[in-house]
């Protein structure tokens, strides 16, 4: 009875050491007396206890490596470039990934540093921002060529950020602010220019319409004068000359103008002849006009 219990305990003990459960997206590396024999995939697996052992576990999930590299650009600006690399281990090459490379992440970092420090010194700071995608492609190409030997596949590489020194950042911000101010000033000047052009066009159109109105007014005045002269000639039986009638009509026009100026109240200046002779002539014309009216 004791022997059976002992056998059961030994069996349970051996079974516990022979069973291994492998998670999804990972494999176990199995060695027998220190030599690789096979890999165990996801699920329930068995091994020979005390003879075979799990040497290690390799993840097949996508992993990300974040690297910050410091280097100098062509225009002598020190920058910190942050790069993210996404990679995974191919299941068929899991053995190579486990045995050929002790520290895959450190190896990748060295390759990334090499690419960055060979590319960025040939670019200015502005060019480094413009060529972020090209730098990322160079990193992916270099890593893919080197790491495929060790069973690693590079999925993607990204240049996440480029950080220059603080004093350079301040200078860049000041330059950008000045450029934005210049653009705003140009836009404002252009707007004012357009407003002035539109005002000038409106004034031009207004003057054109005013001129047309004045021309029509003068035509109407001329027609009225002609009718007035004809009426006076008919009323006097043709005894008064046309020149005298014209002077008479013009005098009445002058008097009407003076009357309108005094009625409006908006004009406080009346233009009169600037010499005694001219004033006497004006007086004589007014007396003659009034006499002619009495005779009529």
C-alpha positions in Angstrom: 0.0 0.0 0.0 2.8 2.4 0.9 4.5 1.5 -2.4 1.4 2.4 -4.4 1.1 5.7 -2.7 4.8 6.4 -3.4 4.3 5.5 -7.1 1.3 7.8 -7.3 3.3 10.7 -5.8 6.2 10.0 -8.1 3.9 9.9 -11.1 2.2 13.2 -10.2 5.6 14.7 -9.7 6.9 13.5 -13.1 3.7 14.6 -14.8 4.0 18.1 -13.3 7.6 18.4 -14.7 6.6 17.0 -18.1 3.7 19.3 -18.8 4.1 22.8 -20.2 1.5 25.3 -21.3 2.5 27.8 -24.0 0.6 31.0 -24.4 -0.7 32.3 -27.7 1.8 34.2 -29.9 4.8 32.7 -28.1 6.9 29.6 -28.4 9.1 27.6 -26.0 12.6 26.6 -26.9 13.2 23.0 -25.7 16.8 21.6 -25.1 17.9 18.1 -24.3 21.1 17.9 -22.4 21.9 21.5 -23.5 21.2 20.9 -27.2 18.2 22.4 -29.0 15.7 19.7 -30.1 12.4 21.4 -30.9 10.0 24.3 -30.2 6.7 24.1 -28.4 3.9 26.1 -29.8 0.7 27.5 -28.2 -1.3 25.0 -26.1 -0.6 22.0 -23.9 2.8 20.4 -24.5 4.9 17.6 -23.0 8.6 17.0 -22.5 10.7 14.4 -20.9 11.2 15.3 -17.3 14.8 15.9 -16.1 16.1 15.2 -19.6 14.4 18.0 -21.6 14.1 21.5 -20.3 12.6 24.8 -21.4 15.6 26.9 -22.4 13.5 30.0 -22.9 10.4 31.6 -24.3 10.2 33.7 -27.4 7.3 36.2 -28.0 5.9 36.4 -31.5 3.9 39.6 -30.7 4.7 42.9 -32.3 7.1 44.8 -30.0 8.1 48.5 -30.0 11.5 50.0 -29.4 11.7 53.7 -28.5 15.1 55.3 -29.1 16.3 58.9 -28.5 19.5 59.7 -30.4 21.5 63.0 -30.0 23.4 64.3 -32.9 24.3 67.5 -34.7 22.9 68.9 -38.0 24.9 70.5 -40.8 24.2 74.0 -39.4 25.7 73.0 -36.0 22.4 72.5 -34.1 22.3 69.7 -31.6 19.0 67.8 -31.7 17.4 64.9 -29.9 15.6 62.6 -32.4 13.1 60.2 -31.1 12.6 57.1 -33.2 10.1 54.2 -32.7 10.7 50.8 -34.3 8.0 48.1 -34.5 9.3 44.6 -35.0 8.4 40.9 -34.4 10.1 37.5 -34.4 9.2 35.2 -37.3 7.9 31.9 -35.9 9.9 29.9 -38.4 13.1 31.8 -37.3 12.4 31.8 -33.5 15.4 29.6 -32.9 17.7 32.1 -34.7 16.2 34.9 -32.7 16.9 33.0 -29.4 20.4 31.7 -30.0 22.0 34.1 -32.5 21.4 37.4 -30.6 21.8 37.9 -26.9 20.3 41.4 -26.8 18.2 42.3 -29.8 17.1 45.7 -28.6 20.6 46.9 -27.9 21.6 45.7 -31.4 18.8 47.6 -33.0 19.7 50.7 -31.1 23.2 50.6 -32.4 21.9 50.3 -36.0 19.5 53.2 -35.5 22.2 55.4 -34.0 24.4 54.6 -37.0 21.7 55.6 -39.5 20.8 58.8 -37.7 24.4 59.9 -37.1 25.3 59.3 -40.7 22.2 61.0 -42.2 21.5 64.0 -40.0 24.9 65.8 -40.2 24.3 66.1 -44.0 21.1 68.0 -43.4 20.2 71.4 -42.0 17.7 71.7 -39.2 14.9 72.6 -41.5 15.8 69.8 -43.9 15.7 67.3 -41.0 12.1 68.2 -40.3 11.3 68.0 -44.0 13.0 64.6 -44.5 11.6 62.8 -41.4 9.9 60.2 -43.6 13.1 59.6 -45.6 15.1 59.1 -42.4 12.5 56.6 -41.1 12.7 54.7 -44.4 16.5 54.5 -44.2 16.3 53.2 -40.6 13.8 50.5 -41.7 15.9 49.5 -44.6 19.0 49.2 -42.6 17.3 47.3 -39.7 15.5 44.9 -42.1 18.8 44.0 -43.9 20.7 43.4 -40.6 18.0 41.9 -38.3 16.6 39.4 -40.8 19.6 37.3 -40.2 18.6 36.9 -36.6 14.9 36.1 -37.4 13.5 39.6 -36.8 11.1 41.4 -39.2 10.9 45.2 -39.1 7.3 46.2 -39.5 7.7 50.0 -39.4 10.0 52.8 -38.2 8.8 56.3 -37.3 10.7 59.5 -36.6 8.3 60.6 -33.8 9.9 63.9 -32.9 13.0 66.1 -33.5 13.8 68.4 -30.5 16.5 71.1 -31.0 18.1 72.8 -28.0 15.9 75.3 -26.0 17.7 78.4 -27.3 17.1 77.2 -30.9 13.5 76.6 -30.1 13.1 80.1 -28.8 14.7 81.5 -31.9 12.5 79.4 -34.2 9.4 80.6 -32.4 10.5 84.2 -32.7 11.1 83.8 -36.4 7.8 82.1 -36.9 6.0 84.9 -35.0 7.8 87.5 -37.1 6.8 85.8 -40.3 3.2 85.5 -39.2 3.2 89.2 -38.3 4.6 90.1 -41.7 2.0 88.0 -43.4 -0.7 89.7 -41.3 0.6 93.1 -42.2 0.7 92.2 -45.9 -2.8 91.0 -45.8 -4.0 94.1 -44.0 -2.2 96.3 -46.6 -3.8 94.4 -49.4 -7.2 94.7 -47.8 -6.8 98.5 -47.4 -5.6 98.7 -51.0 -8.7 96.9 -52.3 -10.9 99.2 -50.2 -9.3 102.3 -51.7 -9.6 100.9 -55.2 -13.3 100.2 -54.6 -13.8 103.7 -53.1 -12.0 105.3 -56.1 -14.1 103.3 -58.5 -17.3 104.4 -56.6 -16.1 108.0 -56.7 -15.4 107.7 -60.4 -18.8 106.4 -61.1 -20.4 109.1 -58.9 -18.5 111.8 -60.7 -19.6 110.4 -64.0 -23.2 110.4 -63.0 -22.8 113.9 -61.5 -21.3 115.1 -64.8 -24.1 113.6 -66.8 -26.6 115.3 -64.5 -24.9 118.7 -64.9 -24.8 118.2 -68.7 -28.5 117.5 -68.7 -29.2 120.4 -66.4 -27.3 122.8 -68.8 -29.2 121.5 -71.7 -32.4 122.2 -69.9 -31.2 125.7 -69.0 -30.2 126.3 -72.6 -33.6 125.2 -73.9 -35.3 127.4 -71.3 -33.2 130.4 -72.3 -34.0 129.9 -75.9 -37.8 129.7 -75.1 -37.5 132.8 -73.0 -35.8 134.8 -75.7 -38.4 133.8 -78.2 -41.2 134.7 -75.9 -39.7 138.2 -75.2 -39.2 138.8 -79.0 -42.8 137.9 -79.7 -44.0 140.1 -76.8 -42.1 143.1 -78.1 -43.0 142.6 -81.7 -39.3 142.0 -82.5 -38.2 145.6 -81.6 -35.6 144.4 -79.1 -32.4 142.7 -80.4 -31.6 139.1 -79.4 -28.4 140.3 -77.7 -30.3 142.6 -75.4 -32.8 140.0 -74.6 -30.0 137.5 -73.8 -28.5 140.1 -71.4 -31.9 140.6 -69.8 -32.5 136.9 -69.3 -29.0 136.4 -67.9 -29.7 139.3 -65.4 -32.9 137.6 -64.3 -30.9 134.4 -63.8 -28.4 136.2 -61.7 -31.1 137.7 -59.6 -32.8 134.4 -59.1 -29.4 132.9 -58.1 -28.9 135.6 -55.4 -32.5 135.0 -54.1 -31.9 131.2 -53.9 -28.6 131.7 -52.0 -30.3 133.9 -49.4 -33.2 131.5 -49.0 -31.1 128.4 -48.5 -29.1 129.9 -45.6 -26.2 127.7 -46.3 -24.1 130.2 -48.3 -22.6 133.2 -46.6 -20.4 134.5 -49.5 -21.7 136.4 -52.5 -19.3 137.0 -55.4 -19.5 140.5 -56.9 -17.2 142.3 -59.4 -13.8 143.2 -57.9 -13.5 146.6 -59.5 -15.7 149.8 -59.4 -16.1 149.7 -63.2 -17.3 146.1 -63.0 -19.7 147.0 -60.2 -21.0 150.0 -62.3 -21.5 147.8 -65.3 -23.5 145.4 -63.2 -25.6 148.2 -61.8 -26.3 149.6 -65.3 -27.3 146.2 -66.5 -29.7 145.8 -63.6 -31.3 149.3 -64.2 -31.6 148.6 -67.9 -33.2 145.3 -67.3 -35.7 146.8 -64.9 -36.5 149.6 -67.4 -37.1 147.1 -70.1 -39.5 145.2 -67.9 -41.5 148.5 -67.2 -41.6 149.2 -70.9 -43.0 145.7 -71.5 
